[in-house]
Amino acid sequence: MASLKGNTYLTLKDKFAQKQDGEIAGVIVDVLSQTNSLLEDAVVRECNEGSTHKTTVRNGLPEVEFRKFYQGVNASKGEYTQITDSTGMLEVYSQVDKSLADLEGDTHQFRMNEAQAFLESMNNTVQDNIFYGSKATNPAGFDGLSVRYNKISSDKNSIGYRVLDGGGKGSDNTSIWFITWGELHTHLLYPKGSQMGFSHTDKGAQTALDADGKMYEVYRDHYKWDIGMTVRDFRSTARIANIDVTKLDGADAADLIKLMILAYHRIKKFAKTGNTVIYCNETIETYLHFQAINKANVNLTMSEFAGRPIVTFLGIPVKCADQIRNNEKAVS
């Protein structure tokens, strides 16, 4: 499993940076990076069928056999399943009073400052959908990881084998995710023919109506993020589920280090061609930080990435994704 330094795939952040339309667009990339840790890592690919993407997943190997001279063998083939994933359209408008913006001198920066709350909200929604999105409950969105990794199984050939049980019951649980990003692994999607999933349109000066129906001038911006996700090889991503956050310091707390070692080995040989990153929320990140400064813990250590300290597990960076919840229902 490659570290972040070895990532050679085009990430979502790279894709954003390709499209610039002045000062506002440049600031958008920075804002999105600051509020979405997945943005630095997530590989993005263009859909192969409009706003949907078909992926053929191999779920069974062909049978092979030895033969003797003058003796034939049977024809064989692998087992494949075709999966179709869709993208969702996330949109929002931001507008500020034109006279107020013009008073500030730097109109662009003032508009960007006002738009940051909208961008952060979009980021939160995207991150939430990556982990918890469900087309069954929101047909306009896309299926996230929790919908796919939602059962525990002892069958090594199943997706459920990559779901480990932290022992928690009820609905005070959280998860740790080992996500392997890559073209052959987990990646995000944007619609075919579009330059990239995220777009910003400066609508310029517009006439708006106040609550009484009276007109005034505003600057309006339109933000649109077309995004989906596919898991091409489920064997290279794993979930440690059922971590009871109320028992992290108790005698019956989940053995996170043991579970992380198990998760590591269940995906290790399938994740070699991708970039694996571990994601957890602030509760678990803090707990792992305490573990990392324990010199006796050789698997979990403190390292440095991009000039900032970061926890690593067997060389894999551990990042905080705030949208991972502490109130997950137990997975069985």
N, C-alpha and C positions, 0 to 999 in steps of 0.2 A: 504493500500500500504506500503510495507516494505521499510525501509531505507537501505542504503548500508550496514550498520552494520548487518542487518538481512539476508543478501543474503546467501543462502545455496546451490545454484546451482553452477555447474562447469562452470566457466567463460572462455572466450577465453584466457585471461591471464593465468589462471590455466592450460589450455590445452597446451599453449606454454611451460610453465615451466616444464611440464612432460618430454619433450624430450630435452636432453642436449647432446652436442657432443664437450665438451671442452669450452675454454674461449670464443670463438666467439659466440656460441649459448647463453651463459649466458648474454652477452652484448646485443644480439639481443632483448631479452625480455625487457630489460630496455629501449632500444631505441624505441621500438614499443610502450611501455607504455607511454613514454614521449610525443610522437607525435600523439597518438590516444586515446582520452578520453573514447571512447566507449569500448576500450580493457579491461578496468577495470570492466565493467558491463555486457557486452554482453554474454548471455548464448549460448553455442555451443552444437549442437547435431549431431550425425552421421546420414547420410542419410539412409533411409530404402530401397532404390532401386538404388544401385550403386552411380552414380553421381546426382541422382534426389531423391526427397523426396515427398511422397504422404501424404497429411494431410486431414482428414475428418473434416469439419467444420460444426457445427450445426447452422443452420440459421432459425430454427423454432421449437417451443415447441410442444409436443403432446397435443391434446385436451383431457381433463378429465371431468368427470361429476359425479354428485351424483346419487345414485340409491335407489329405494325403495325395500323392501322385495319382492322376487319373480319377480323382474324386472331386466332385463339385461342392459348392457351398450355396447356402440360401441367400437370396437377395434380402436386403434389410434397409431400413430407413429410420431416421430419428423421429421423435414425436414433437410436434410444434403446435403452438396456440397463437392465434392472431388477436392482438389487443388493440382497441381503438381508444385513444385519449383525445379529449377536446380542450380547447382554450376558452377562457372566459374573458369578457370585456369589463374592465374596471375603469370607471370614469368619474371625474369630478371637475367642477368649475370653481375658480377663485376670482373674486372681484374686490377691488378697493376703490374708495371714493377718489376720483381723479384729482380734485382740488387738494385733498389731503396728501396724496402721493407727490404731487408736483411741489408742494411746500418743502418737502424733505431734501430737494436738490438732486440726490441720486435716486431717481424714480425706479430704476430697475431693481436696485437693492431693496428698496422699501417694499416693492411688490413681492420680491422673493421672500423677505422676512414674513410677510403676511401669509404667504403660501406654504410655509414650512409645516404648519399644523395639518394642512391638507395632504402634503406629501407623506408625513409621518403616519397619518391615518391609512393611506394607501399601502404603505409598507407593512403596517400591522396587519392589515387585511390579507395581503399576499402571504406573509409569514404564517398567519393563522391557517390559511387554506393549504399551504404546503404540508402542514402537519395534520390538520383536521378537516379539510374540505371534503364535502360529500355531495355528489350530484343527486343523491336520493333526497336530500333535504334542501338543496339549493341547485336546481338544474342549470342555472346560469353560470355556475362556477365550475370547478374541476375536482376530481377525487384526489385527496391528500394521502399521506403515508399511513395515517392511523386507520383509514378505511381498508387499505391493502394489507397491512401487518396487524391484523385484528384477531388472530387466533394463535394459540400455542399448540405445537405439535412435536412429536418425537420422530416424525418421518423426515429423514435427512434431505429428501428430495422436495420437500414442501416449503412454502414461504413461512409457514408457522414454526419451522425449526429455527428461523432467524428471529423469533420472538421469545425472549427469555423472561422468566417469571421472578419478579423481585419479592414475591410473597405477600404483597399488600392486598387487602380486601376493601370492600366498600368503594368510596369515591374521594379519598384523600390521596390519590396516587399521582405520580408523574412518571416521565420516561426519559431515558438517555438514548439518543439516536447515533448510530454509526452509519453515516451516509457516504456512499462512494459515488462521486460525481464523474461523469464521463459519457462519451457517445455510446458506449456499449453498456452503460450502467444506468444510473438515475440522472435525468437531465430535464431542464425546463423547456418549454415550447413557446414559439410565437408564430402567428399565422403566416402561411406561405405568401410570398410576394411583398410582405411588409418589410421595411428597412430594419426594424427592431420592434420588440414588444412594447416598449414605453415611448410615448410621444408627448411633446409639449407644443401647443399652438398659442402664440400670442395673438389674442383677438383684438388687441388695441383698445381704443376708446369706444365705449358702447353706452347707449342710453338705458338706464335701469329705472324701475319703479319702486318707490318706497311703500310702506304699509298702507298709505292712504291713496295709492295710485298716482302719486305725483312723480314727475320725471327728474332725474339727475344723471350726471355723467360719471362713469366708472371705467377703470382699466380691468379687462377681463382676460383670464388665462384658462385654457382647457388642458387638462391632464388626462391621458388615456394610457392604460397599461393592459395590453392583451397578453395573457399568460396562461399556460397550462403546464402539465408535468406528466412524464412517463417514466416507468421503472422497467427498463429493458431486461436487466438481469437481477431478479429479486435476491439472488444468492449473495450479492456483494453489499447489501445494506442490512442492518440489524437493529432491532429495538429491544431495549431492556425496559420492560413494562412493570406495572404494579409495584413501584417504589413508593412506599408509604412515607410521606413527608413529615408526618407527626411522630415517626419513630426513628428518625435518622441518628439520634444520639442514644437510643435505648438499647437494652440488651438484645432485643429481637429485631434490631435494625437490619435492613438488607445489606448483605456483604457486597458492596458495590465493586470493589476491586476484583473479587472472584467473578462476578457477573460480567464485568468488562473484559476480563481475560477470556471467558467463554465466548462472548460476542466477537471478540477479535479473531479467535481461531475458527469460528463458524463462517466467517466471510473472507479470511485471509487469502486463500488460494484463488478466490474468484475476483478479488478486488485489485489484483496486481497491476492491471492496465488503467486503473482509475485514480482518483484523488480522494482519499478518505478523510473526512473531518467528523469529529464528535461534537454533538450539540446537546445542550441541556439548559435548563433555566437558571436564574440567578441563585435559587435555593441550593440546587445541586452543585453549581459551579463553586459557590462559597465553601460547601462541604468538601469538595474535591481539593480546593486550594489548601484547606487545613491538612488534608491527607498528603498533599504534595510536599509540604515543608517538613514532613516527618522523614528524617534521613533514612529510616529503616525501610521506607516504601520506595523500592527501586523502580517500580513500574510506572509510578505517577510522579512526575517531576515538574519543576518550574523551568521554562525556557524563555526565549525572547523572539518575537516575531514583529517585523516592521517597527522596531524600536519600542515595543511595549511588552511587558511580561505576560506570559500566557502559560497555562497549565498544559502539559502534554502527557499522553498516555502511550507508552511504547513508541514514542516519536510522533504520535498523531496529535494534532492540535485539538484542544477542547475549547469550544466557543459557546458564548451565551446567546440563546435565542429566547427572548422574553415571552414569546407567544406559546411556548410549551407550558402547559397548564399544570397546576397543583391539585386539580379536582377531577382528574381522569377516573372514569369507572374502571373497575378491575377487568382485565382481559383474561379469558379462560381458554 
